[in-house]
Amino acid sequence: MLEKKVKSSRGIVYYWSNEMDSHNGVAIVFCHGLTADHKLFDKQVEHLSSDYKLITWDYPLHGKSRPYKEFSFENVNRELLTILEQEKVSQIILVGQSAGGYIAQAFIKDYPDRVLGFVGIGTTPFGESYYKKSELFWIRHYTTIAKMYPYSYYCKAGAKAVTATDEARESMYKTLVDLGKKGMLEAASAVYGEFLKVKEEVKFMCPVLITYGEHDNTGYVKKYNKNWAKKTGYPLRVIEDASHNANYDNYKQFNKLLVSFVDSIMK
């Protein structure tokens, strides 16, 4: 994977892509979760890079893509469009983990013709009908609560809460340490602030696969995913022996699901 970047008046956004030619202009784009970065998908890159055109990125306010001004889902969409243009990719399959699923859904909502499929990993749907006001309390006040904890404790506890394996935990811990407390608070405030503005759910015009980790105890992820699948009929798969970062915890099972999903679209 080669490191590349795109520039705008808002900042520099970094991404990584392999040298493989896209199949008919199609690539798989991976969107990491809140306060994570592109390394969350290292296990997918290792397994898929010889067979598919891949793009991972640090979306704005994460990883190397800092500083960044005027964060909004609309502006994040603009950065991704620029990346796709630079890579000569016309259509994509989006994979979004946790808040990366929000980034993906925002793009799908505005550019449905550019997306051939969506895979969610421990994410939740757009649409206020899925959520009780009391359940959104922790999102509205996340930064206020997180600000109270010493950051060294936050990093250790945060990494432990979203992983089930030592390797995944170590990777997430390092990412949080590198981000820093100021970066964490800025990213959380920006992403959750945008999420809370969304009122309508996305009308997907493409195949969808919903997944979450067997031991994912983040918020109400399991409940929302079950309700999402029940309401829409989208297939739901549980990743065994995995927590919130399920694609890293049990990458073997997730990679099999992802390859099967992608191949069903590409054929």
N, C-alpha and C positions, 0 to 999 in steps of 0.2 A: 504494500500500500504506500503510495506516494503522498506526502504532505503538500497540500496546495492551499490557496486562500482566495477570497474575493473581498473587494473593498467597496465601501460606500461612505457617504458622509456620516453614517451612524457608527462605523467602526470596521474592523477587519474580522472576518469570519473564516475560521480554518476548517478544512475538511481533508479527507483521505480517500483515495480511490485507487483501484488496481488498474493495470494496463490492459486488461482484457477488453476486447471490443464488445460493446453491448449487443445483445441479440435484438435486432430490429429496433435499436434505440431504446432498449429497456434496461433498467438497472434496479437493484434492490437498495433502498435507502434506509439506514438505521437511525432512529432518533432515541437518544438516551433519556433517562429519567432526570428529575430535578436533582441538582447538585452533583450529578455524575458527569461523565464525559464519554468521548468516543471509545475509550478502552473497555467500556462495559460490553462491547460486542467483539472483543478479541477472539473469543471462542468460535463465533460465527465466521469471522474473517478467515481464521485458520482452516476451517472446514470447507468454506464455499468459494474462496477467492480464485481457485483454479477452474471453476465451472461457470461463474456468473460475474457480471459487472456489478461491483459493490461500491457504495459510497457511505462512509461514516462521517460524522461531523460533530464538532463542538458547537451546538447552536448558541446564539447570543447569550452572554453573561455566564457562560460555562467554559471550563477548560481554558484553552488558549484564546478563545473568542471574547476577550475582555481587554479594555473597557468597551462598553457599547451603550450608545445613547438611544433614547426613544424606543425602548422595547415594547413591542406589541406583536400579537399573532400575525397581523397584516405585514409588519416589517420583517418578521422572521420568514414569512412566505416569500417575500421579495428576495431575501438572501438565498433561499433554496432555489428559486427560479433562476437566479444568476448562476448558481453552481451547476444546475442542469444544463443551462445554455453553454457554459464553459466546457462541460464534459460531453456535449453533443448528445444528450439524453432527452428523448421526447416523452417517454412514459416511465412510470416507476411503480414498484411494489413497496409500500411503506411498512416498516416494522417499528412500532413505538412501545417503549417500556415505560410504565407509570406515566409521569407527566410528559414523556416523549410521545405518548399516545394522544395527548392534547395537541402537541405540535403537529402530529400527523393528521388528526381530525380537522384542525383548522385549515390545513392545506387542502384536504379532500373537500371540505365545504366550499372553498373558493375556487378550486381547480379540479373538479371531478373528472374532467376529460383527460387529465394527466396521470391518473392513478388507476392501475390495473388490479390492485388488491391491497388489503390492509390486515396486518397481524398485530393484535394487542397483547402485551405481556404485563399483567398486573396493573392495567390501566382501567379507567372508568369512562363511561359514555358522556358526551356532551348532552345537555338537556336538563333543565331544572326539575322536570317531572320525576326524575329518578331519585332526587335527594330531598330529605327532610331538612328544614332549616336548622334544627338542632344538630344534625349530622355534619353540617357545613361549618359549625362553630370553630373546629380546630383548624380548618383551612383559613378562615377569616383572621384568626388570631395566631397563626403558626409562627410568624416572625416575633411577635411579642413574647410567646412562650419560649421559643428557641433562644432568644436573646438573654434569657435569665441564666442559662447554663454555661459553665466554663467550657470553652471550645474544645479543649482536650477531651473532656468527658463526652461532649456532644459527638465528636468524631468516633470514639470507641463505641458508644452506645448506638449511634446511628448506623454504623457499619454492621454491628452485630444484629440489629433489628431487621435488616433487609436481606440477610444472607444465611445460608445453611451450611456452607463449606468454608474451610479455612482459607482456601485460595481466593474465593469470591470476597470474603471478608477483608482480607489483606489488600486486595485491589481497591475496594470501595473506601477503606480507611485512608489509603494514600491519596485517593482523589479528593476526599474531604479536607485532608490536611493541606493539600496544594491549593484548594479553593480559598481557604481562610474564612474566618467568621464574617468579615465584611462582605465577601463575595457570596457566601451562603445566604446571608440575610437579603442581599440585593436580588439574587436570583429567585429566592422563594417569594419575595414580595411581588416581583414582576410577573412571574408565571402564574401564581395563584390569583393575583389581581386580574389578569386577563381571563383566566378560567371562570371566575365568578361573574364576569360580564356576559357569558354565553347563556342564552335562554333556550334556544332550540336545539334539538338533537340533529345529528347529521343524517341525511338521507343518502346512504351508500348506494352507488351505482356499480359497485364492484364486489367481488367475493370478499368475505370477512372471516377471519379466524380469531376467536377470543381464547386466551390462555391465562392461567395464573398458577403460582406455586402452591403445592399441597400445604405448606406450612406458612403461607403468606398471611400474617396477622396485621398488616398495615391498614389502619382505618377500617373501612367497610368494603374493602376490595372484593372479597368473596361474594358478599351479598349483592353488590352492584353488578358484578359479572354474571351471576346467576339470573338476576332480573333482566339484564340486557339480553342474554341469550333466550330467556323465556319469552320476552316481548317481541323479539325480532326473528327468532329462529336461527340465528347465527350459531354455527358449531362452537362448542366450548370444550376445551381440553385442559385437564389438570396435569401440571408437571410434577411428577413424583419426586420426593426427597429434595424439595426446593422451597425457597422462601420468595420474597418480593423480587429479587434479582434472579428470577427463575432460569433465564436463558444462560446465566453464568453458572449457577449452582448445579443444574443438571443439563449441561449443554448437549449431551449426547441425545437425550430424548427430544429436547427442543429442536435441535438441528434436523432430526428426522422429520418432525412435524413441518418445519419450515420448508425443507426441500420438497416434501410431498405437496405442500400448498403451492409453492412457486411452480413446480413442474405441471400441476394441474392447470395453471393459468397460461404457461408458456407453450403448451402443446397445441 
